[in-house]
């Protein structure tokens, strides 16, 4: 006959019977269900995407007695700056390095913006010159170089918004220049069919006169900003 094992009492690795795990019963009933599968990351979704999403995720924090909503990145930055301000050397070094790199990046972006602005402005000026030299026909340049304003602090460019009179002026002159160019082509084609006749000479002279008027109108228009007060009508003798 086996004797009953002596009761060693409770202690390390021997909790009371009522707190011990029971066979077949989970110690964490609210935990992960049996048979649950891991959530799959969307195809093509990298750790970089995940970090950016988490950094931009909004959270609620207590600030000066009020609950405010900020991004996770803002919360981390504020915590780091607060520690740095209180004298935490690691936070101070990290904050200084991050600020220095951020300032360098901002300055580099300004330089890149300025380069793009100068390139765009040069292209606009070149388009105007080509129109004045007769190398381009048809529509006027969409933006006049004089209407481009450069912010030297940021390197960014903005375009003056045309008022209704300026839009009317640009559209009317664009239409009239196109009509004159078509008229010149028609007259010269007709003159070519008539050979060296007097009628052909008259057609050529008329075409040359219209072409000169067109060049004068275009030059007068492009030598100033599109924002200048509208000038109705055409040059004399046109």
VENFENQUI-V624115 format. One record per backbone hydrogen bond with DSSP energy under -1.0 kcal/mol. CO is the residue of the C=O (numbers start at 1). NH is the residue of the N-H. E is the energy in kcal/mol with one decimal. If there is no record, write none. Layout:
# VENFENQUI-V624115
co = <CO CO>
nh = <NH NH>
e = <E E>
This chain:
# VENFENQUI-V624115
co = <11 14 16 17 22 28 33 42 46 47 48 49 50 51 52 55 57 59 61 63 66 68 70 71 72 73 74 75 76 77 78 79 80 81 82 83 84 88 89 90 91 92 93 94 95 96 97 98 99 100 101 102 103 104 105 106 107 108 109 110 111 112 113 114 115 116 117 118 119 120 121 122 123 124 125 126 127 128 129 130 130 131 144 145 147 149 151 156 158 163 164 165 166 167 168 169 170 171 172 173 174 175 176 177 178 179 180 181 182 183 184 185 186 187 188 189 190 194 197 198 199 200 201 202 203 204 205 206 207 208 209 210 211 212 213 214 215 216 217 218 219 221 225 235>
nh = <14 11 19 20 25 31 36 45 50 51 52 53 54 55 56 73 72 70 68 66 63 61 59 75 76 77 78 79 80 81 82 83 84 85 86 88 87 92 93 94 95 96 97 98 99 100 101 102 103 104 105 106 107 108 109 110 111 112 113 114 115 116 117 118 119 120 121 122 123 124 125 126 127 128 129 130 131 132 133 135 136 134 147 148 160 158 155 151 149 167 168 169 170 171 172 173 174 175 176 177 178 179 180 181 182 183 184 185 186 187 188 189 190 191 192 193 194 197 201 202 203 204 205 206 207 208 209 210 211 212 213 214 215 216 217 218 219 220 221 222 223 224 228 238>
e = <-2.1 -1.8 -1.6 -1.2 -2.0 -2.1 -1.6 -2.2 -1.9 -2.5 -2.3 -2.4 -2.5 -2.4 -1.8 -2.4 -1.8 -2.3 -2.8 -1.7 -3.9 -2.6 -3.4 -2.1 -2.5 -2.6 -2.6 -2.2 -2.4 -2.6 -2.4 -2.2 -2.4 -2.5 -1.3 -2.4 -1.3 -2.4 -2.4 -2.4 -2.8 -2.4 -2.3 -2.5 -2.6 -2.3 -2.3 -2.4 -2.5 -2.0 -2.1 -2.4 -2.3 -2.3 -2.4 -2.0 -2.0 -2.3 -2.6 -2.4 -2.3 -2.3 -2.4 -2.6 -2.3 -2.5 -2.8 -2.5 -2.0 -2.2 -2.3 -2.4 -2.2 -2.0 -2.4 -2.4 -2.1 -2.5 -2.1 -2.5 -1.2 -1.0 -2.2 -1.5 -2.7 -2.7 -3.1 -3.1 -3.2 -2.4 -2.4 -2.6 -2.6 -2.7 -2.8 -2.3 -2.4 -2.3 -2.5 -2.8 -1.9 -2.2 -2.4 -2.2 -2.1 -2.2 -2.3 -2.0 -2.4 -2.5 -2.3 -2.3 -2.3 -2.4 -2.1 -1.4 -1.1 -1.1 -1.8 -2.3 -2.1 -2.4 -2.5 -2.2 -2.2 -2.4 -2.3 -2.3 -2.3 -2.2 -2.1 -2.5 -2.3 -2.3 -2.6 -2.6 -2.5 -2.4 -2.0 -2.8 -1.6 -1.1 -1.5 -1.1>
